[in-house]
C-alpha cells in the first residue's frame, strides 16, 4: 500500500482569522488538479519531442510536412508549453523555452519583426513572397491567443517584448484605410484581437500609442460598422466603399473577437480615460442590448451565426466558445452596472448542466467550453456549473493518447491551457515547486477571508508553496480586474504589504506578504 503524506495549512489575514475546520473535500479536489497537471506535462513532453532538430521550432501538426506557423504553432501551442514548463519543470522553462523563442525570431521574422510560415522541408519560408494579409493575421493571432496569457502570468520578459514588437509592426504596416485612420484589417477577427492586445499593452506600459491605435480601430467599428448593422458588428467591412463584405456576425471563434475587443477597450477607458469612454458608451450599450435581445437561445447561450441587418438567426447551434462573448457582456455589468448583463451571465452558467451541453466536438472544443466557464465562475460562482466543469474536464482528459498527444494538431496547446487553468482553479492559484506526478494540491477560501490549503504526496517531498498575487495590476497595470479572454483568473492573492497568519503541521506563525510572495 502506498502511503500518502498530507499537509493542511491555513493562511489568513492577521485581522481576519478563520476557524479550524477539517479538510473536507480537498483531497478529492487535489486528485482532480493532479490529473490535469499530469495531462499537461505528458502533452508538453510529447510535443517537444516533435520539434524540428535543426531549429527547435514546433510543427503545427504531428503528421504531414513539418511546418511552423505564427497563427497555429506560435499562437496555440508554444505559449502553453511555456506556461506548463513554468509550473511543472522550471529548468525546462529557463532554458529550452527561451531558446525556442530566440530561434523563432531568428528564423521566422520576415517583415520587420513580423513572422511568416516556415517550412522544415524547405529550410525556409513556405511562400516565396510575403503576403501582408496573412502575416498580419498570423501575428495578431500570436499576440492575442498566445502572448497575452503568457503576459498575464509572467509579466515583463522576452514574451512581453515579443508582443510589443509584433503589435507595433502590425500597426506600422496597417493596410486598411478608413476615415478614422489606418487599421490592421477589414475583418472582425483581427481588429478585435488587436483591440484586446492594444488595451492590455496600453495599461501595462502607459504608452499612449497603443491607446490611440486602439481608439482608431474602435472608432471605425463603433461609428461606421455598428450603426449600419442594427448596432452590431459584422464579419467584414469594406471601409473605403462603406459597405459589408460579409454581413454576418459569428459568435463563435474567428468572429466574436470584435465583441470582446470593443468591450475591453471601453472597460479600460472607463477608468483611465473617461472622456474617451463617454464617446463609446451609447454604441457599446446598444451592442450589448442587441446581443442579449435576440442572439441567445432559451438557455441564455449564443447562437453560432446571426445576420444583424435583418436580425435573423442563421445557425442556432451553441458554439464551444460560448463564454468568450459573455465576458464582454459581464464587462457591461462592471462598467455600466447594467443588471441585464449580470443576469445574462448567471443564466448561461445555470444552464450548463442541461444534457444539451454535455458533449462537445473533440478535445479543443471541450477545452474552449471549459475555459469560458472558468473565466466567468470566478465572478459568478454557480455550483451546478462548477460540477459541469468537473465532468467535462474528465471527458477532455480521457481523450489523451498513451504517448501524451491529445489530437495531434496545434489545438493540443489549448487543451494544456485549460488543464492548467482548471488545476489553478482547484488550488486557488497556489502551486508547488518542484512539481512531481504524485503531488496533489487543492485549496479553498474560508469564511473569514483566509485560504485552506491541502497538499499530499505519496512519498516525502520538500519544496516551496507559491501563492498568486494581483497580476492584473502588477503584471498588466489594469485599472480593474475583469473577465477577459486569454487570462488566468485570480482567486486568493497575496498583497505585498499584507500581514498573514500561517497555521500548519509545524504550528502557526505570522508572515509578511513580501515573505509569502517568495514562497512558503
N, C-alpha and C positions, 0 to 999 in steps of 0.2 A: 504494500500500500504506500502511495506517495504521500508524504506529509506536507501540509500547507502551513506556511509561516505568515499569519495575518498581522497587520498592524492597523490600529484605528486611531486617527488623530482628530482633534477638534481645534479648529482655528477660528478665532473670533476677535472682534474689536475689544479692547480693554473696557470700552464703555458700553458694551452690549453683549454680555455673556449669555451663551446658550446652555440650556440644561443638558445633563448627561442622558443619552438615550442609547439603546442597542443599535448595532449596525443595520438591523432590519434587512432590506432588500439589496443592500450594497454589494454583497458577494455575487449575487446573480448579475447585477449591472456590470461589475468588474469583469465577469466572464464574457459578457457581450462586447465590452470595449476591447478586451484582449483579442477576441476573434477578429474584430475589424482591423486591428493593428497587425496581426499575423497575416491577414489577407493583403494588406498594403505592402508589407515587407516582401512577401513572396512575389507579388506582382512587380514591384520595383526591381528586384533582383533578376527576374525573368526578362524584363525589357532591357536592362543594362547589358545582359549577355548578348543581345542582338545588335548592339551598337556597331557602327562601321569601324573596323580595326584601324584604319588609317587616320581618321579624323575624330572619332569618338561620338560623332553625330548619331542621333536616334532615327530609325526609319519610321514612316507613318503606318506601315503595315508589317505584319510578321512575314507574309508571303509576297511574292512578286518582286519586281526590280526595286532595289534599295533606293528610297527617295526621302529626303528631308524636306519638309515644307514648313513655312512660318505659320500658316493657318492651322496646321494639324500637329506635326511633330513638336513645334515650339509652343503653340497655344494650349494644346490639350494634354500633352504627355509630359514633356520635360519639366515644367514647373512643379508638377505634383510629385515627381521623383525628388526634386529639390526639397519640398516640404516633408515628404516621407523620410528622407535621409536626415533632415534636421531633427526630427523627433525620435528616429529609430536607429540611426547609425551616424553619429557625429563625425567620426573620421572620414567617412564617405562624403558627407556634406562639405567638409572643409577642403577636400582635395578634388575628387573626380567631378563633383557637380560644378565647381568653379571652372575646371578645365574644359568642360563641355561648353560653357558659356563663352570662354575665350576662343574655342575652336569655331563656334557658331559665328562670332564676329569676324574672325579671320577668313573663313571660307565662304560665308553666305551673304555678307553685306555687298550690295550691288549698286544702289543709287544712294550716294552719301552713306548714311547709317541704316538704310532700309534693306532688308534681306530679300532673297529670291530663292525659289525652289532649287535644290542642289542634288544632282544625281550621283549615286555611289558608283554606277557603271561608267558614266562619262568622266567621273572625277572633275566635275564642273557643273555649271548651271544647266538646268534642264532645258530652258528655252534659249535660242541663240540671241534674242534681243529682249531687253526688259519691257514688260507690259505694265505701265504705271497703274492701271486699274487693279490688276492682280496684286501688284506689290503693295499698294496702299491697303487693300483688303487684308492681305496676309499680316502686315504689320499691325493694323488695327485690331485684328483678332488676337494676335500675340499679346498685345498690351492688355486688352480688356479681360480676356479669358485666362491668360497665363501669368502675366506680371503683376496685375492688381492683387490677386490673392497672395503672391509672394511678398509684395509690399505691405499688405495688411498684417502679415505675421512677422516679417523680419524688419520692416522699416528701411532705413537707408542701407545702401550697399551696392554691389555691382548690378543686381537686378533692378534696383530703383533707377540707377543711372542708365541702364539699358532702356527702360521705359521712357525716360525723359528724351533720350536721343531719338527713339522711334517716333514719339509724338511730335517733336519739333520738326523732324524731317517730313512727316506726313503733311504738316501744315505748310511747310516750305514749298512742297510740290502740290498743294491742294489744287485740283484741276477744274472744279466746278464753279463757274461764275454765277453769282446771284446779286441782286440789288443791295444785299447786306454785306457783300464781300465774298472772297473765295472760300469754299468749304470743301471737305475731302471727297464727297460723293453725292450722287443723286438719290441714293438708297437709304432706307430706314435703318438697315443693319449697321453700316459703317458709321454713319452720322450719330446714331445712338450710342455706339461703342465709344466714339470719340468724346461725346458729352460726358459719359461716365468717367473716362480716363482723365480728361482735362479738369473736371470738377475736383477729383481727388488730388491731382498734381498741383492744382492751384492752392488748395488748402495745405498740402504738405510743404510747399516751397514758398508761398507768398508771391510767386512770380505772376504778375498781372497779365502777362501774355497769354497764359493758359486760360484765365478768366475771359479775356477779350475774344480769344478764338472760340471758346465755348459759347459765348453770347452771340457771336456771328452765326454759328450753326443754329442756335435756339431761335434767333430772330427769323431765320429763313423758314423754320418749321412752324413756330408759333404764329407768325404773322403772314405767311403765304400759304403753306400747305394746309394747316388745320382749318382756317376759315373757309377754304374752298371745298372741304370734305366733311361738313357737318361736325366740325370740332375735333376730328380725329386725324391722325397721320395715315398715310398710305405707304405702300411698299416702296415706290419710287416716283420721283417727280422731275420733270424737265423744267428747270428753273429759268432757262433763257426764253422758253416759249410759254411758261406759266401754265403747264397742263400735266396731267398724270401720265406716267409711262405704264405703270401697273397700279390700278386704283383699288387695291385690296389691302387689308391690314391683317397680317399674320400675328396671332397671339401665341405662336409657338416660337421656338428658337429661329434665328435667321429672319427677324422681322419685328419681334417685340422689343428689341433693344432701344428703339427710339422712345418708347413709353417710359422705360426706366431712366434713360438719359435725360429727358426733359424734366422728369420729376426730381432727379438728383441735383441737377443744376439749380432748380427752383429752391430745393431744400437748403443747399449750401448758401445761396444768395439771400435767403430769408434771414439768415443770421449775420452774414458777412457783408452784404451789400443790399439792404432793404429797398433802396430806391430802384435798383435794377429788378429786384424780385417783384416789386409792385407792377412793373410793366407786363410781367408774365402771369400775374395772378388770375386775371379773367380767362385767358385761354387755357391755363392749367386747370382751373375749376371746371371749365366746360368739358375738357378732355376726360376728366375723372367721371363727371356726370354721365357722359355718353357711354363710357366703358361699362359703368355699373347699371345703366338703364336697359341695355339690350344685347350686350356682348357676353352674357353669362347664362349658363343653364340653371335649372331649378335648384341645383345644389350649390350654386354660387361659384362654380368653376367655369373657366373661359371656354368659349367655342374656339376652334382652331383657326378659322378663317372667316372674316366678315368683309362686307363692302360698305364703306362709310357713306358714299354718296346717296344711296337709297336705303341705308340701314338694313341690309339684307345679310342673313347668316348663310354662308356658302358651305361651311364644313362644321358639323356640330360636335365632332369628336373632341374629347378633352385632351389638350396637349400635355406631354410629360413635363413640360416647363411651366405648368400652371402657376407655380409660385412666383415666377420671376416678375410678371407684371403686377402681381399683388403686392410686391414690395413697394412699387410705385404708388399703389393705392394707399398703403399704410403711411407713406410719406405725406399723403394728403391729410391724414389724421394728425400726424405730428406737427405739421406746419399750419394747416388751416383749421384744425380742431373740428373737422367735419365728421360727425358721428357716423354718417353713412359709410365712410371709408373704413372705420374700425369694425363696424358691423359686418361689412363685406368680407373682411379677413377672417373674422370669427366664424362666419357661416361656412366659408370654404373649408376651414380646418375641421369643423364639426362634421362635415360631410365625408371626410376621408374614409372612415370605417365602412362605408357602404360597399357592397360587392362590386359595383362598377369600377372602383378604384383599387382593387386588389391586385390586378395583373397588368403589367406594362410590357412593352415590346423590347425585351433584351436588357442587358446589364446597363448600358449607357442610359436607357430610358428610366430604369429603376433609380439610377444614381441621380439624375436630374430631378426626378419627382421627390425623392427623399431630401435632396438639397433644398428645394423650395420650402418643404415643411419645416426643416431645421432653421432656415432663415427667419421664419415667421413665429415659430414656437417660442423663441426667446422673448418675443414681445407679447404674445397672447397664448399662454400655456393652455393646453387642452388635453386632458387625459386620454380621450379616445384617439386623438391624432397622434399622441406620443406612442400609444400601443400599436397604431398602424405603422409608424416608423420602424418599430422593433420587428414587426412581422415582415415588412417589406425589405428591411435590411437583411434578414435571414435569407430571403429569396435571392438577393443580389450576391451575397457571399457564397451561396450554393452553386453559383454559375462558374466559379473559378476552376480551371483545369488542374490536373495533378502537377503540371510543370510551372504553375504560377500565373500563366497567361489567363485572361478572362475571355475576351472575344477576338483578340489578335489584331486589333486596329487601335489607332490613337485614342479612341474613346475609353480605353482601359485607364488612361490617366484620370478621366472623370470619375471612374469607379474608385480609384485611390483617393481623389479629392473628397468624395462623400464619405468614404470609410474613415478617413482621418477626422472629418467634421463630426461624424457620429461618435467616435471614441472620445473626442474632446467634449462633446455634449454630455456623455456619461460621466466624465471626470470633472466637469465644470471648469475646464480649461487647465487643469493640473496635468503634469506629465513627469514621468520618472526617467532618470538618466543614470547609468546606461540602461537601455531597454533590453529586455530578454523575452523570449517567447512564452516563458512560464509566468510572466509578471501580469497581474491583473490590478487595475486601478479604477476606482469609481469614487464619486463624491456627491454630496447633496447639501444644499443650503439649509440652515437651521432657522427656526422662527425668530431667534434673536439676532439674526444678521451674520451668523458665523458659517463655517463650512466644515462638514464632517467628511473625512477622507478615509477610505478603506483601501489598503494595499495588501496584496497577497502574492507570495511566490511559492514554488514547490521545493525550492532549496534556498539556503541563506543568500541574501542579496545585500549589497552595500552600494549606496549611490545617493543621488540628490533628487529631492522632490521640488519641481519647479511650479511656480504659480503664474497665472496670467496677470496682465496689467492693462490699464486703459489704452489699448493700442490705437483706438480711433483718434485719440488726442496725441499720444506720444509718437506714434509711427506716421500718422497721416495728417495731423493738425486739424481734424474736422471740428467744426463748431458745436456739433452734437452728434450723438450716435443715432443711427437709423438703419433699418434693414435694407441691405443693398446687395446686388449680385456680386459674386466673387469676393466675398468676405468670409472670415471665420468668426462667427458670433462670439461676443464676450459674455461671460457669466460672472463668476466670482473674480474680482480683480483686486490686486494688492496695490494700495497707494503708497508712493514713496514716503510721504510724511505721516503715514498711519502708524498706529501702535496696536499690536496684536498679542493675544494670549494663545499659546500653543499647548495643548494637552495631548499626551501620548503615552506609550508604554514606559517611557523614562520619566514620567512626571509631567509637570507643567512649568512653563517659563514665559516671560514676556519677550517679545521680539519686535524690533522696529521694522517698518515697512521696507526700508532700504536693505535690511538684512535678509528678509524673506525673498526679496526680489533676486537675490543671489542664489537662492535655493535653500532648502531645509535638509 
